[in-house]
């Protein structure tokens, strides 16, 4: 049975309205129903506290891989 586009979950896209740099965190937060501000804080804290987590590189890759949305 074919699902209508209204019932399908939205794909992962970068936010065009809730952005600080490229809309990556805003888009991820919107997709999963999280707080964009909290997600940004957790991402920065995780990047700073973990030497094994290259936060800037991961962010740049997400910026390149996640398409810009039209919300």
mmCIF file of the N, C-alpha and C atoms, coordinates in Angstrom:
data_MODEL
# 
_entry.id   MODEL 
# 
loop_
_atom_site.group_PDB 
_atom_site.id 
_atom_site.type_symbol 
_atom_site.label_atom_id 
_atom_site.label_alt_id 
_atom_site.label_comp_id 
_atom_site.label_asym_id 
_atom_site.label_entity_id 
_atom_site.label_seq_id 
_atom_site.pdbx_PDB_ins_code 
_atom_site.Cartn_x 
_atom_site.Cartn_y 
_atom_site.Cartn_z 
_atom_site.occupancy 
_atom_site.B_iso_or_equiv 
_atom_site.pdbx_formal_charge 
_atom_site.auth_seq_id 
_atom_site.auth_comp_id 
_atom_site.auth_asym_id 
_atom_site.auth_atom_id 
_atom_site.pdbx_PDB_model_num 
ATOM 1   N N  . UNK A 1 1  ? 0.852  -1.180 0.000  1.00 0.00 ? 1  UNK A N  1 
ATOM 2   C CA . UNK A 1 1  ? 0.000  0.000  0.000  1.00 0.00 ? 1  UNK A CA 1 
ATOM 3   C C  . UNK A 1 1  ? 0.889  1.232  0.000  1.00 0.00 ? 1  UNK A C  1 
ATOM 4   N N  . UNK A 1 2  ? 0.541  2.221  -0.742 1.00 0.00 ? 2  UNK A N  1 
ATOM 5   C CA . UNK A 1 2  ? 1.333  3.444  -0.890 1.00 0.00 ? 2  UNK A CA 1 
ATOM 6   C C  . UNK A 1 2  ? 0.985  4.446  0.198  1.00 0.00 ? 2  UNK A C  1 
ATOM 7   N N  . UNK A 1 3  ? 2.034  4.987  0.848  1.00 0.00 ? 3  UNK A N  1 
ATOM 8   C CA . UNK A 1 3  ? 1.801  6.002  1.873  1.00 0.00 ? 3  UNK A CA 1 
ATOM 9   C C  . UNK A 1 3  ? 1.760  7.372  1.227  1.00 0.00 ? 3  UNK A C  1 
ATOM 10  N N  . UNK A 1 4  ? 0.909  8.226  1.746  1.00 0.00 ? 4  UNK A N  1 
ATOM 11  C CA . UNK A 1 4  ? 0.883  9.599  1.248  1.00 0.00 ? 4  UNK A CA 1 
ATOM 12  C C  . UNK A 1 4  ? 2.062  10.355 1.815  1.00 0.00 ? 4  UNK A C  1 
ATOM 13  N N  . UNK A 1 5  ? 2.450  11.438 1.171  1.00 0.00 ? 5  UNK A N  1 
ATOM 14  C CA . UNK A 1 5  ? 3.607  12.205 1.626  1.00 0.00 ? 5  UNK A CA 1 
ATOM 15  C C  . UNK A 1 5  ? 3.360  12.865 2.976  1.00 0.00 ? 5  UNK A C  1 
ATOM 16  N N  . UNK A 1 6  ? 2.111  13.054 3.358  1.00 0.00 ? 6  UNK A N  1 
ATOM 17  C CA . UNK A 1 6  ? 1.807  13.670 4.648  1.00 0.00 ? 6  UNK A CA 1 
ATOM 18  C C  . UNK A 1 6  ? 2.097  12.722 5.806  1.00 0.00 ? 6  UNK A C  1 
ATOM 19  N N  . UNK A 1 7  ? 2.011  11.405 5.575  1.00 0.00 ? 7  UNK A N  1 
ATOM 20  C CA . UNK A 1 7  ? 2.221  10.466 6.660  1.00 0.00 ? 7  UNK A CA 1 
ATOM 21  C C  . UNK A 1 7  ? 3.667  9.988  6.750  1.00 0.00 ? 7  UNK A C  1 
ATOM 22  N N  . UNK A 1 8  ? 4.493  10.271 5.734  1.00 0.00 ? 8  UNK A N  1 
ATOM 23  C CA . UNK A 1 8  ? 5.890  9.876  5.770  1.00 0.00 ? 8  UNK A CA 1 
ATOM 24  C C  . UNK A 1 8  ? 6.679  10.828 6.653  1.00 0.00 ? 8  UNK A C  1 
ATOM 25  N N  . UNK A 1 9  ? 7.630  10.300 7.442  1.00 0.00 ? 9  UNK A N  1 
ATOM 26  C CA . UNK A 1 9  ? 8.460  11.197 8.249  1.00 0.00 ? 9  UNK A CA 1 
ATOM 27  C C  . UNK A 1 9  ? 9.353  12.038 7.338  1.00 0.00 ? 9  UNK A C  1 
ATOM 28  N N  . UNK A 1 10 ? 9.607  13.244 7.772  1.00 0.00 ? 10 UNK A N  1 
ATOM 29  C CA . UNK A 1 10 ? 10.449 14.136 6.981  1.00 0.00 ? 10 UNK A CA 1 
ATOM 30  C C  . UNK A 1 10 ? 11.869 13.612 6.971  1.00 0.00 ? 10 UNK A C  1 
ATOM 31  N N  . UNK A 1 11 ? 12.540 13.779 5.834  1.00 0.00 ? 11 UNK A N  1 
ATOM 32  C CA . UNK A 1 11 ? 13.936 13.365 5.738  1.00 0.00 ? 11 UNK A CA 1 
ATOM 33  C C  . UNK A 1 11 ? 14.831 14.346 6.479  1.00 0.00 ? 11 UNK A C  1 
ATOM 34  N N  . UNK A 1 12 ? 16.063 13.971 6.614  1.00 0.00 ? 12 UNK A N  1 
ATOM 35  C CA . UNK A 1 12 ? 17.030 14.817 7.295  1.00 0.00 ? 12 UNK A CA 1 
ATOM 36  C C  . UNK A 1 12 ? 17.520 15.888 6.340  1.00 0.00 ? 12 UNK A C  1 
ATOM 37  N N  . UNK A 1 13 ? 17.261 17.137 6.681  1.00 0.00 ? 13 UNK A N  1 
ATOM 38  C CA . UNK A 1 13 ? 17.716 18.274 5.884  1.00 0.00 ? 13 UNK A CA 1 
ATOM 39  C C  . UNK A 1 13 ? 18.259 19.347 6.813  1.00 0.00 ? 13 UNK A C  1 
ATOM 40  N N  . UNK A 1 14 ? 19.087 20.225 6.255  1.00 0.00 ? 14 UNK A N  1 
ATOM 41  C CA . UNK A 1 14 ? 19.572 21.363 7.037  1.00 0.00 ? 14 UNK A CA 1 
ATOM 42  C C  . UNK A 1 14 ? 18.470 22.404 7.106  1.00 0.00 ? 14 UNK A C  1 
ATOM 43  N N  . UNK A 1 15 ? 18.328 23.019 8.248  1.00 0.00 ? 15 UNK A N  1 
ATOM 44  C CA . UNK A 1 15 ? 17.291 24.018 8.451  1.00 0.00 ? 15 UNK A CA 1 
ATOM 45  C C  . UNK A 1 15 ? 17.673 25.334 7.778  1.00 0.00 ? 15 UNK A C  1 
ATOM 46  N N  . UNK A 1 16 ? 16.717 25.973 7.138  1.00 0.00 ? 16 UNK A N  1 
ATOM 47  C CA . UNK A 1 16 ? 16.983 27.294 6.559  1.00 0.00 ? 16 UNK A CA 1 
ATOM 48  C C  . UNK A 1 16 ? 16.514 28.411 7.486  1.00 0.00 ? 16 UNK A C  1 
ATOM 49  N N  . UNK A 1 17 ? 15.741 28.054 8.502  1.00 0.00 ? 17 UNK A N  1 
ATOM 50  C CA . UNK A 1 17 ? 15.235 29.064 9.427  1.00 0.00 ? 17 UNK A CA 1 
ATOM 51  C C  . UNK A 1 17 ? 15.937 29.024 10.785 1.00 0.00 ? 17 UNK A C  1 
ATOM 52  N N  . UNK A 1 18 ? 16.290 27.837 11.247 1.00 0.00 ? 18 UNK A N  1 
ATOM 53  C CA . UNK A 1 18 ? 16.902 27.681 12.570 1.00 0.00 ? 18 UNK A CA 1 
ATOM 54  C C  . UNK A 1 18 ? 18.375 27.333 12.389 1.00 0.00 ? 18 UNK A C  1 
ATOM 55  N N  . UNK A 1 19 ? 19.164 28.341 12.016 1.00 0.00 ? 19 UNK A N  1 
ATOM 56  C CA . UNK A 1 19 ? 20.573 28.086 11.766 1.00 0.00 ? 19 UNK A CA 1 
ATOM 57  C C  . UNK A 1 19 ? 21.442 29.096 12.477 1.00 0.00 ? 19 UNK A C  1 
ATOM 58  N N  . UNK A 1 20 ? 22.604 28.611 12.890 1.00 0.00 ? 20 UNK A N  1 
ATOM 59  C CA . UNK A 1 20 ? 23.640 29.473 13.444 1.00 0.00 ? 20 UNK A CA 1 
ATOM 60  C C  . UNK A 1 20 ? 24.764 29.574 12.415 1.00 0.00 ? 20 UNK A C  1 
ATOM 61  N N  . UNK A 1 21 ? 25.205 28.423 11.902 1.00 0.00 ? 21 UNK A N  1 
ATOM 62  C CA . UNK A 1 21 ? 26.202 28.404 10.836 1.00 0.00 ? 21 UNK A CA 1 
ATOM 63  C C  . UNK A 1 21 ? 25.566 27.922 9.536  1.00 0.00 ? 21 UNK A C  1 
ATOM 64  N N  . UNK A 1 22 ? 25.333 26.618 9.461  1.00 0.00 ? 22 UNK A N  1 
ATOM 65  C CA . UNK A 1 22 ? 24.827 26.042 8.213  1.00 0.00 ? 22 UNK A CA 1 
ATOM 66  C C  . UNK A 1 22 ? 23.476 25.366 8.361  1.00 0.00 ? 22 UNK A C  1 
ATOM 67  N N  . UNK A 1 23 ? 22.910 25.349 9.556  1.00 0.00 ? 23 UNK A N  1 
ATOM 68  C CA . UNK A 1 23 ? 21.609 24.731 9.773  1.00 0.00 ? 23 UNK A CA 1 
ATOM 69  C C  . UNK A 1 23 ? 21.664 23.242 10.056 1.00 0.00 ? 23 UNK A C  1 
ATOM 70  N N  . UNK A 1 24 ? 22.872 22.699 10.261 1.00 0.00 ? 24 UNK A N  1 
ATOM 71  C CA . UNK A 1 24 ? 23.017 21.256 10.503 1.00 0.00 ? 24 UNK A CA 1 
ATOM 72  C C  . UNK A 1 24 ? 22.336 20.853 11.800 1.00 0.00 ? 24 UNK A C  1 
ATOM 73  N N  . UNK A 1 25 ? 22.687 21.491 12.898 1.00 0.00 ? 25 UNK A N  1 
ATOM 74  C CA . UNK A 1 25 ? 22.102 21.124 14.193 1.00 0.00 ? 25 UNK A CA 1 
ATOM 75  C C  . UNK A 1 25 ? 20.617 21.450 14.244 1.00 0.00 ? 25 UNK A C  1 
ATOM 76  N N  . UNK A 1 26 ? 20.213 22.553 13.650 1.00 0.00 ? 26 UNK A N  1 
ATOM 77  C CA . UNK A 1 26 ? 18.795 22.903 13.599 1.00 0.00 ? 26 UNK A CA 1 
ATOM 78  C C  . UNK A 1 26 ? 17.995 21.869 12.831 1.00 0.00 ? 26 UNK A C  1 
ATOM 79  N N  . UNK A 1 27 ? 18.551 21.374 11.729 1.00 0.00 ? 27 UNK A N  1 
ATOM 80  C CA . UNK A 1 27 ? 17.880 20.353 10.928 1.00 0.00 ? 27 UNK A CA 1 
ATOM 81  C C  . UNK A 1 27 ? 17.772 19.023 11.651 1.00 0.00 ? 27 UNK A C  1 
ATOM 82  N N  . UNK A 1 28 ? 18.858 18.624 12.310 1.00 0.00 ? 28 UNK A N  1 
ATOM 83  C CA . UNK A 1 28 ? 18.841 17.370 13.071 1.00 0.00 ? 28 UNK A CA 1 
ATOM 84  C C  . UNK A 1 28 ? 17.841 17.466 14.215 1.00 0.00 ? 28 UNK A C  1 
ATOM 85  N N  . UNK A 1 29 ? 17.864 18.583 14.933 1.00 0.00 ? 29 UNK A N  1 
ATOM 86  C CA . UNK A 1 29 ? 16.933 18.767 16.044 1.00 0.00 ? 29 UNK A CA 1 
ATOM 87  C C  . UNK A 1 29 ? 15.484 18.759 15.556 1.00 0.00 ? 29 UNK A C  1 
ATOM 88  N N  . UNK A 1 30 ? 15.219 19.416 14.454 1.00 0.00 ? 30 UNK A N  1 
ATOM 89  C CA . UNK A 1 30 ? 13.863 19.454 13.899 1.00 0.00 ? 30 UNK A CA 1 
ATOM 90  C C  . UNK A 1 30 ? 13.400 18.052 13.499 1.00 0.00 ? 30 UNK A C  1 
ATOM 91  N N  . UNK A 1 31 ? 14.282 17.285 12.882 1.00 0.00 ? 31 UNK A N  1 
ATOM 92  C CA . UNK A 1 31 ? 13.938 15.939 12.401 1.00 0.00 ? 31 UNK A CA 1 
ATOM 93  C C  . UNK A 1 31 ? 13.538 15.015 13.552 1.00 0.00 ? 31 UNK A C  1 
ATOM 94  N N  . UNK A 1 32 ? 14.243 15.130 14.694 1.00 0.00 ? 32 UNK A N  1 
ATOM 95  C CA . UNK A 1 32 ? 13.993 14.227 15.816 1.00 0.00 ? 32 UNK A CA 1 
ATOM 96  C C  . UNK A 1 32 ? 13.159 14.844 16.930 1.00 0.00 ? 32 UNK A C  1 
ATOM 97  N N  . UNK A 1 33 ? 12.729 16.101 16.767 1.00 0.00 ? 33 UNK A N  1 
ATOM 98  C CA . UNK A 1 33 ? 11.881 16.741 17.769 1.00 0.00 ? 33 UNK A CA 1 
ATOM 99  C C  . UNK A 1 33 ? 12.633 17.175 19.014 1.00 0.00 ? 33 UNK A C  1 
ATOM 100 N N  . UNK A 1 34 ? 13.909 17.495 18.865 1.00 0.00 ? 34 UNK A N  1 
ATOM 101 C CA . UNK A 1 34 ? 14.741 17.916 19.990 1.00 0.00 ? 34 UNK A CA 1 
ATOM 102 C C  . UNK A 1 34 ? 14.872 19.427 20.006 1.00 0.00 ? 34 UNK A C  1 
ATOM 103 N N  . UNK A 1 35 ? 15.414 19.944 21.085 1.00 0.00 ? 35 UNK A N  1 
ATOM 104 C CA . UNK A 1 35 ? 15.700 21.371 21.202 1.00 0.00 ? 35 UNK A CA 1 
ATOM 105 C C  . UNK A 1 35 ? 16.994 21.689 20.448 1.00 0.00 ? 35 UNK A C  1 
ATOM 106 N N  . UNK A 1 36 ? 16.947 22.589 19.471 1.00 0.00 ? 36 UNK A N  1 
ATOM 107 C CA . UNK A 1 36 ? 18.166 22.930 18.731 1.00 0.00 ? 36 UNK A CA 1 
ATOM 108 C C  . UNK A 1 36 ? 19.260 23.522 19.622 1.00 0.00 ? 36 UNK A C  1 
ATOM 109 N N  . UNK A 1 37 ? 18.867 24.344 20.573 1.00 0.00 ? 37 UNK A N  1 
ATOM 110 C CA . UNK A 1 37 ? 19.852 24.959 21.464 1.00 0.00 ? 37 UNK A CA 1 
ATOM 111 C C  . UNK A 1 37 ? 20.543 23.904 22.320 1.00 0.00 ? 37 UNK A C  1 
ATOM 112 N N  . UNK A 1 38 ? 19.775 22.986 22.888 1.00 0.00 ? 38 UNK A N  1 
ATOM 113 C CA . UNK A 1 38 ? 20.355 21.925 23.700 1.00 0.00 ? 38 UNK A CA 1 
ATOM 114 C C  . UNK A 1 38 ? 21.273 21.034 22.861 1.00 0.00 ? 38 UNK A C  1 
ATOM 115 N N  . UNK A 1 39 ? 20.865 20.704 21.652 1.00 0.00 ? 39 UNK A N  1 
ATOM 116 C CA . UNK A 1 39 ? 21.688 19.880 20.772 1.00 0.00 ? 39 UNK A CA 1 
ATOM 117 C C  . UNK A 1 39 ? 23.006 20.590 20.453 1.00 0.00 ? 39 UNK A C  1 
ATOM 118 N N  . UNK A 1 40 ? 22.950 21.881 20.180 1.00 0.00 ? 40 UNK A N  1 
ATOM 119 C CA . UNK A 1 40 ? 24.178 22.641 19.902 1.00 0.00 ? 40 UNK A CA 1 
ATOM 120 C C  . UNK A 1 40 ? 25.114 22.633 21.109 1.00 0.00 ? 40 UNK A C  1 
ATOM 121 N N  . UNK A 1 41 ? 24.556 22.845 22.294 1.00 0.00 ? 41 UNK A N  1 
ATOM 122 C CA . UNK A 1 41 ? 25.367 22.849 23.515 1.00 0.00 ? 41 UNK A CA 1 
ATOM 123 C C  . UNK A 1 41 ? 26.011 21.481 23.731 1.00 0.00 ? 41 UNK A C  1 
ATOM 124 N N  . UNK A 1 42 ? 25.233 20.416 23.594 1.00 0.00 ? 42 UNK A N  1 
ATOM 125 C CA . UNK A 1 42 ? 25.766 19.070 23.781 1.00 0.00 ? 42 UNK A CA 1 
ATOM 126 C C  . UNK A 1 42 ? 26.840 18.749 22.750 1.00 0.00 ? 42 UNK A C  1 
ATOM 127 N N  . UNK A 1 43 ? 26.654 19.184 21.527 1.00 0.00 ? 43 UNK A N  1 
ATOM 128 C CA . UNK A 1 43 ? 27.636 18.934 20.466 1.00 0.00 ? 43 UNK A CA 1 
ATOM 129 C C  . UNK A 1 43 ? 28.952 19.644 20.762 1.00 0.00 ? 43 UNK A C  1 
ATOM 130 N N  . UNK A 1 44 ? 28.877 20.895 21.168 1.00 0.00 ? 44 UNK A N  1 
ATOM 131 C CA . UNK A 1 44 ? 30.092 21.656 21.467 1.00 0.00 ? 44 UNK A CA 1 
ATOM 132 C C  . UNK A 1 44 ? 30.795 21.072 22.688 1.00 0.00 ? 44 UNK A C  1 
ATOM 133 N N  . UNK A 1 45 ? 30.050 20.763 23.733 1.00 0.00 ? 45 UNK A N  1 
ATOM 134 C CA . UNK A 1 45 ? 30.653 20.181 24.940 1.00 0.00 ? 45 UNK A CA 1 
ATOM 135 C C  . UNK A 1 45 ? 31.293 18.833 24.609 1.00 0.00 ? 45 UNK A C  1 
ATOM 136 N N  . UNK A 1 46 ? 30.597 18.002 23.848 1.00 0.00 ? 46 UNK A N  1 
ATOM 137 C CA . UNK A 1 46 ? 31.157 16.714 23.450 1.00 0.00 ? 46 UNK A CA 1 
ATOM 138 C C  . UNK A 1 46 ? 32.400 16.861 22.602 1.00 0.00 ? 46 UNK A C  1 
ATOM 139 N N  . UNK A 1 47 ? 32.419 17.857 21.736 1.00 0.00 ? 47 UNK A N  1 
ATOM 140 C CA . UNK A 1 47 ? 33.589 18.099 20.888 1.00 0.00 ? 47 UNK A CA 1 
ATOM 141 C C  . UNK A 1 47 ? 34.775 18.584 21.701 1.00 0.00 ? 47 UNK A C  1 
ATOM 142 N N  . UNK A 1 48 ? 34.537 19.442 22.659 1.00 0.00 ? 48 UNK A N  1 
ATOM 143 C CA . UNK A 1 48 ? 35.625 20.007 23.462 1.00 0.00 ? 48 UNK A CA 1 
ATOM 144 C C  . UNK A 1 48 ? 36.186 18.977 24.444 1.00 0.00 ? 48 UNK A C  1 
ATOM 145 N N  . UNK A 1 49 ? 35.313 18.192 25.065 1.00 0.00 ? 49 UNK A N  1 
ATOM 146 C CA . UNK A 1 49 ? 35.746 17.266 26.097 1.00 0.00 ? 49 UNK A CA 1 
ATOM 147 C C  . UNK A 1 49 ? 36.330 15.961 25.564 1.00 0.00 ? 49 UNK A C  1 
ATOM 148 N N  . UNK A 1 50 ? 36.102 15.658 24.321 1.00 0.00 ? 50 UNK A N  1 
ATOM 149 C CA . UNK A 1 50 ? 36.569 14.394 23.762 1.00 0.00 ? 50 UNK A CA 1 
ATOM 150 C C  . UNK A 1 50 ? 37.614 14.637 22.679 1.00 0.00 ? 50 UNK A C  1 
ATOM 151 N N  . UNK A 1 51 ? 38.822 14.216 22.963 1.00 0.00 ? 51 UNK A N  1 
ATOM 152 C CA . UNK A 1 51 ? 39.893 14.361 21.970 1.00 0.00 ? 51 UNK A CA 1 
ATOM 153 C C  . UNK A 1 51 ? 39.671 13.424 20.786 1.00 0.00 ? 51 UNK A C  1 
ATOM 154 N N  . UNK A 1 52 ? 38.917 12.353 20.983 1.00 0.00 ? 52 UNK A N  1 
ATOM 155 C CA . UNK A 1 52 ? 38.682 11.384 19.920 1.00 0.00 ? 52 UNK A CA 1 
ATOM 156 C C  . UNK A 1 52 ? 37.523 11.782 19.013 1.00 0.00 ? 52 UNK A C  1 
ATOM 157 N N  . UNK A 1 53 ? 36.802 12.844 19.336 1.00 0.00 ? 53 UNK A N  1 
ATOM 158 C CA . UNK A 1 53 ? 35.641 13.269 18.553 1.00 0.00 ? 53 UNK A CA 1 
ATOM 159 C C  . UNK A 1 53 ? 35.970 14.556 17.809 1.00 0.00 ? 53 UNK A C  1 
ATOM 160 N N  . UNK A 1 54 ? 36.311 14.460 16.532 1.00 0.00 ? 54 UNK A N  1 
ATOM 161 C CA . UNK A 1 54 ? 36.683 15.655 15.763 1.00 0.00 ? 54 UNK A CA 1 
ATOM 162 C C  . UNK A 1 54 ? 35.440 16.453 15.356 1.00 0.00 ? 54 UNK A C  1 
ATOM 163 N N  . UNK A 1 55 ? 34.928 17.269 16.266 1.00 0.00 ? 55 UNK A N  1 
ATOM 164 C CA . UNK A 1 55 ? 33.665 17.972 16.073 1.00 0.00 ? 55 UNK A CA 1 
ATOM 165 C C  . UNK A 1 55 ? 33.609 18.855 14.843 1.00 0.00 ? 55 UNK A C  1 
ATOM 166 N N  . UNK A 1 56 ? 34.670 19.593 14.565 1.00 0.00 ? 56 UNK A N  1 
ATOM 167 C CA . UNK A 1 56 ? 34.647 20.494 13.410 1.00 0.00 ? 56 UNK A CA 1 
ATOM 168 C C  . UNK A 1 56 ? 34.616 19.700 12.117 1.00 0.00 ? 56 UNK A C  1 
ATOM 169 N N  . UNK A 1 57 ? 35.415 18.645 12.027 1.00 0.00 ? 57 UNK A N  1 
ATOM 170 C CA . UNK A 1 57 ? 35.440 17.825 10.823 1.00 0.00 ? 57 UNK A CA 1 
ATOM 171 C C  . UNK A 1 57 ? 34.084 17.149 10.587 1.00 0.00 ? 57 UNK A C  1 
ATOM 172 N N  . UNK A 1 58 ? 33.496 16.607 11.637 1.00 0.00 ? 58 UNK A N  1 
ATOM 173 C CA . UNK A 1 58 ? 32.188 15.957 11.514 1.00 0.00 ? 58 UNK A CA 1 
ATOM 174 C C  . UNK A 1 58 ? 31.132 16.978 11.076 1.00 0.00 ? 58 UNK A C  1 
ATOM 175 N N  . UNK A 1 59 ? 31.171 18.173 11.657 1.00 0.00 ? 59 UNK A N  1 
ATOM 176 C CA . UNK A 1 59 ? 30.208 19.209 11.282 1.00 0.00 ? 59 UNK A CA 1 
ATOM 177 C C  . UNK A 1 59 ? 30.351 19.569 9.802  1.00 0.00 ? 59 UNK A C  1 
ATOM 178 N N  . UNK A 1 60 ? 31.590 19.730 9.344  1.00 0.00 ? 60 UNK A N  1 
ATOM 179 C CA . UNK A 1 60 ? 31.813 20.061 7.933  1.00 0.00 ? 60 UNK A CA 1 
ATOM 180 C C  . UNK A 1 60 ? 31.313 18.947 7.012  1.00 0.00 ? 60 UNK A C  1 
ATOM 181 N N  . UNK A 1 61 ? 31.541 17.699 7.396  1.00 0.00 ? 61 UNK A N  1 
ATOM 182 C CA . UNK A 1 61 ? 31.034 16.587 6.589  1.00 0.00 ? 61 UNK A CA 1 
ATOM 183 C C  . UNK A 1 61 ? 29.510 16.563 6.550  1.00 0.00 ? 61 UNK A C  1 
ATOM 184 N N  . UNK A 1 62 ? 28.887 16.803 7.709  1.00 0.00 ? 62 UNK A N  1 
ATOM 185 C CA . UNK A 1 62 ? 27.420 16.858 7.738  1.00 0.00 ? 62 UNK A CA 1 
ATOM 186 C C  . UNK A 1 62 ? 26.899 17.998 6.875  1.00 0.00 ? 62 UNK A C  1 
ATOM 187 N N  . UNK A 1 63 ? 27.596 19.130 6.891  1.00 0.00 ? 63 UNK A N  1 
ATOM 188 C CA . UNK A 1 63 ? 27.221 20.292 6.079  1.00 0.00 ? 63 UNK A CA 1 
ATOM 189 C C  . UNK A 1 63 ? 27.233 19.915 4.597  1.00 0.00 ? 63 UNK A C  1 
ATOM 190 N N  . UNK A 1 64 ? 28.226 19.146 4.198  1.00 0.00 ? 64 UNK A N  1 
ATOM 191 C CA . UNK A 1 64 ? 28.337 18.744 2.802  1.00 0.00 ? 64 UNK A CA 1 
ATOM 192 C C  . UNK A 1 64 ? 27.341 17.640 2.425  1.00 0.00 ? 64 UNK A C  1 
ATOM 193 N N  . UNK A 1 65 ? 27.050 16.741 3.356  1.00 0.00 ? 65 UNK A N  1 
ATOM 194 C CA . UNK A 1 65 ? 26.224 15.576 3.044  1.00 0.00 ? 65 UNK A CA 1 
ATOM 195 C C  . UNK A 1 65 ? 24.725 15.781 3.198  1.00 0.00 ? 65 UNK A C  1 
ATOM 196 N N  . UNK A 1 66 ? 24.319 16.633 4.136  1.00 0.00 ? 66 UNK A N  1 
ATOM 197 C CA . UNK A 1 66 ? 22.891 16.836 4.384  1.00 0.00 ? 66 UNK A CA 1 
ATOM 198 C C  . UNK A 1 66 ? 22.381 17.956 3.470  1.00 0.00 ? 66 UNK A C  1 
ATOM 199 N N  . UNK A 1 67 ? 21.369 17.666 2.670  1.00 0.00 ? 67 UNK A N  1 
ATOM 200 C CA . UNK A 1 67 ? 20.843 18.709 1.770  1.00 0.00 ? 67 UNK A CA 1 
ATOM 201 C C  . UNK A 1 67 ? 20.116 19.800 2.530  1.00 0.00 ? 67 UNK A C  1 
ATOM 202 N N  . UNK A 1 68 ? 20.100 20.990 1.949  1.00 0.00 ? 68 UNK A N  1 
ATOM 203 C CA . UNK A 1 68 ? 19.379 22.111 2.555  1.00 0.00 ? 68 UNK A CA 1 
ATOM 204 C C  . UNK A 1 68 ? 17.887 21.886 2.387  1.00 0.00 ? 68 UNK A C  1 
ATOM 205 N N  . UNK A 1 69 ? 17.146 22.110 3.456  1.00 0.00 ? 69 UNK A N  1 
ATOM 206 C CA . UNK A 1 69 ? 15.701 21.897 3.436  1.00 0.00 ? 69 UNK A CA 1 
ATOM 207 C C  . UNK A 1 69 ? 14.967 23.100 2.861  1.00 0.00 ? 69 UNK A C  1 
ATOM 208 N N  . UNK A 1 70 ? 13.654 22.984 2.859  1.00 0.00 ? 70 UNK A N  1 
ATOM 209 C CA . UNK A 1 70 ? 12.823 24.091 2.386  1.00 0.00 ? 70 UNK A CA 1 
ATOM 210 C C  . UNK A 1 70 ? 11.748 24.427 3.397  1.00 0.00 ? 70 UNK A C  1 
ATOM 211 N N  . UNK A 1 71 ? 12.073 24.211 4.702  1.00 0.00 ? 71 UNK A N  1 
ATOM 212 C CA . UNK A 1 71 ? 11.109 24.508 5.765  1.00 0.00 ? 71 UNK A CA 1 
ATOM 213 C C  . UNK A 1 71 ? 11.082 25.972 5.941  1.00 0.00 ? 71 UNK A C  1 
# 
